[in-house]
Amino acid sequence: MKVLFLGCGDIGLRAIDQLQEKNRQQGAGFVCHGARRQINRLPESLSRSSVDICDSESLTTLLDEHRFDAVVVTLTPLAMSDEGYRDSYVAGARSLSLAVQHAVHPPGLVVWISSSGVYGQDQGEWVDEESATRPVSYRGKRLLEAEDIIQALPITSCIVRFSGIYGPGRGRLLQQVREGRLAPPQPVQWSNRIHADDAAGVLVHLLGKYKHGENIEPLYLATDNEPIVIHEVHVWLAREMGVDGLSPAAEKTSLVVRGGNRRCNNQRLRDSGFVFRYPTFREGYRELLSPTDGE
């Protein structure tokens, strides 16, 4: 099964590593190809191409040359602005749609990575794949616009909405705790996350199901098993890290917490057979902290 990873940043490369490990251990038969604008950011050992997802003609040529069975799209915005998200996600979705329609040999599956930021709920509500999407931020609005384009493709498509991804190289939260900046206990602020290896694992899981002819839902909310109040995460990390000066006063240190205030339900993903390596933040952060005390 030939898989094109478009964008192919950290999560895409992790998924490729996991697929190649499956090939070594199980003879799984996955052939991976990475494509992004800056080809030098992809390993030389990987079959790769320099392609801009917004260049539909080049993308059509790539699809026809390699005859991919599936395409996995993991994009990052060109800029943290409305224009940056529109020029990356919305324009990219439109270009991919044109390429799929014009290709002589289109893929059978597109997996498109989105975010739980498409939800507008902010009072601690539970959300799942059936929940209303009324984003208030430009990020959520543009991500949802791109989702609509992908879901209208004339082939099988699957949207994966990740919650906050953490793991190696993503050290903002740990840095906040090291500096003694903990989120206040009130007002309660719910948070959701998924380890980068599990995020990649979700993609591998879905590709495996497709390869074996199993049903794939058009939408999955991908997050670990435990939504948790961000203050509790900060306090737990501070204690695990032995941060000096942790006290009731320290625990009230003001920290502006950005992002939604909701609880994400991953039941559909678990019902599909996916098993987490890191079912809660505790397992993930313990592993991150044990060797180097860092992400």
N, C-alpha and C positions, 0 to 999 in steps of 0.2 A: 504494500500500500504506500503510495507516494504522497507525501505531505509537504505543502509549502507553508512556511512560517513567515508571514508578512509583518514587517515591523521588527520582529525578532530581537527584542531586548532581553532583559534579565529573565523574565518568565518564559519567553519563547525558548531561550537557550537551555533553561532548566528542564523544560519539557523534552527538548531534543535529547539531552543527556539521559533522561529517564527512558525514553523510547529506545535509545541505543543500548542501554543496559538490558532492556527487555529482549532486544535482538540477541545480545550475547548470552543471556541466561535461558531464553525460551525459544530462540529462533523465530521471533515474532513477525519478522518480515516488513518492518517499517523502513522506508527510504525518506530521509529528511533533507529539505533544501531551505536555506535561509535567504531572505531578501530584505534589504533596507537601503535607504539612500546612501549611507556611508558604509560601504562594503568592508572597509578596514576595521570596523568594529565587530566583525564576525570572524570566528576562528578560521584559519587557513585550511584546517583539516575538514571543514564543513563544506559540502556542496553549496555554493552561494552565488548570489547575483546582486548587482547594484540596480535597484528599481525604486522609483517613487510611486507609492500607491495611488497618488493623484494623477499619474500619467497612464490613462486607461489604455492607450495604444501599446505602450511597452508592456503593460501588464497582460494584455491580451496575447501578445507575442510569447511572453513567458509561459502562460497557461498552455498554449498550443505546442510549444517546443517540448515541454516536460510531461504534459498530460497528467496533471496531478489528480489524485482521487479526492483530496481534501485540502482546504486552505484554512489556516488558523491565523487570525488577525489580532495582533497585540500592539496597539499604537500608543504613542505618547504625544501630547499636544505640542505644537510648534512653539506656543507661548501660553503662559497662564493668563489667558484673556478670552473674552468671547470670540474674538477674531481667531485666536490661536486654536481654540477647540473647533470652530466652524471649518477652518482651513485644514484641520487634521482629520477629525472624525466624520463630519458631514461630507466634506469633499471627498475623503477617502472612500466612504461608503458608496457615494454616487459613482465614483470612478470604478470601483470593484464591480458594481452592478452592471455598468456598461461593458466591462471586460468579460464578465460571465455571459452576458447576452450575445456578445460578438464573437466569442471564442468558438472555434470549430470543435474543440475538445474541452468543454467546461468541466470543472470539478463536480463531484456529486454532493459535496458537503462544504459549507462555510461555517466555521466557528468564530464568532465575533465577541471580543472581550469588551464588556461595558462595566458599569459600576452601580453599587447600591445608592449612589448619589442621585439616581433618577427618582427616588422616592422623596416626597415632600413632608412626610410625617415627622414631627419634631417634639412630641410629647411623651416619648417612651413607648409608643405603640409597637405592637408586633407587625412585621410585614413579611410577605412571602411573594411568590410569583403571581398570585391573583390580586395582590393589593393594588390600589389605585396609585398611579404615578403622576404626581403634580409637583414637579421640581420647581424650586424658587430660584436656584442659582443658575447662572449661565452654563456652568459645567453640566448640571443635570439636564437642562433643556437641550443642549447640543448632543449629549450622549443619547438621549431619548429620540431625537430627530434621526440620528444615525441608525439606531435600532430599527426604527420604522422602515428605513430604506432596505436594510438587510433582510428583515422579515418578509419583504415583498419580492425577494429573489425567486426566480423560477426553478430553483433547486432547493434541496434540504438545507435549512439554516438553523443554527443554534446560538442563542445569545447567552453569555455567561456574565452575570453581574457579581463581580467580586466586592466584598467589603474591604476594609483597610488591610493592605498587604504589609507584613513585617518580615524581617529575616536579615541575613547578612547584607551589609551595605545600606541598611535602612535604620539609622541610629538616632533619629530625632527624639523618640520617646525616651530612650535610655539617657541621652544627653540632658534632657529636661530633668530627669530624676537625679542625675549626678549633680546638677546645679541646685538641687533642693527645691525645684519648682513643681510642686504637686497641685493637681487639680483640687479645688475645694470640694468638700463632701456635699454641699448644697449650693445651688440646686442640683439635683441628681442629673447626671449626664451619662446616658447609656452609650456603649461603644461596641463595635463588632470588628473582628479581624480574622485573617487567615494567613498562615505561614506561607512564604514564597514557595517552598517545596510542595506544599499541599495545593497551592494555586496551579502550579505546573502539573501536579498529579491529577487534578480535575480534567485538564486538557487531555492528558494521556488516557485517562479513564474513558472519556467520551469518544476519543478516536478508536480505542479498542472495541467499544460497544458497536460503533459504526462498522468497523472492519468485520465483525462477526455477525452483522445483520440484525443486531438488537435495536430495539426502539430507543430513540433519543427524543426527549421533549424539546420543544422549540425555545424553552427558557429555563435557566437554572439560576438560583440565588446561591452563590458560593461563599460560605462563611463557616467558621468553626462552630463547635457545639455549644458555646457558652457566651451569649451576650453578657456584658458585665459593665458595671458602673466604672467609669474611667478613674475615679478617685481610688477605688479599690485596687485597680491595676497599678497605679502609681505607688501606693503604700506597700503592696506586695513586692514590687520591684525594689523599692528603697530598702526594704528589710533583707531581701535576697542579696543585694549588692553591698550591704553594710554601710549605707550612706550615713555619715556622721550627722548628729544633730536632729535626727528624726524624733519629733515630739509632737504633742497636740498642737503647739504653735506652728511647727513646721508643716503639719498636715493641713493647716489652714492657709498656707502660702497661696496667694492668688495666681492663677494661671488661666489665661484665656483659652478655652477649649473650642476649637473649630470643628465643623462637621455636623452631621445630623444627630438627632437624639431619638434613636429608634432601636428596636430589637429585631434582628434578622433571623428568620426561621429557615433552616437548611434541610427540612424534612424531605423534600423532593430529591435533593442530591443524595441523601443517605439511602432513600428508598431505591435509587438507581444502582445501589451496590457499592458506592464509593466509601472507602474506609480512610479516615484521617491518620496521618502519621502523628500529628499534633492536634489532638481533639480540643484542647483549650490553650490559652496563652501561657499557662504554667509550664507545660511540657516544652513548648517552643522556646520560651525565654530561658528556661533552665539550661537547655542545650546551648543556646547562644552565650550565656554567661559563664558556663563551666570552663571552656578552654582559655578564653581571652578577655572575659568580662566585657564583651562588646558584640556589636552586630556587624 
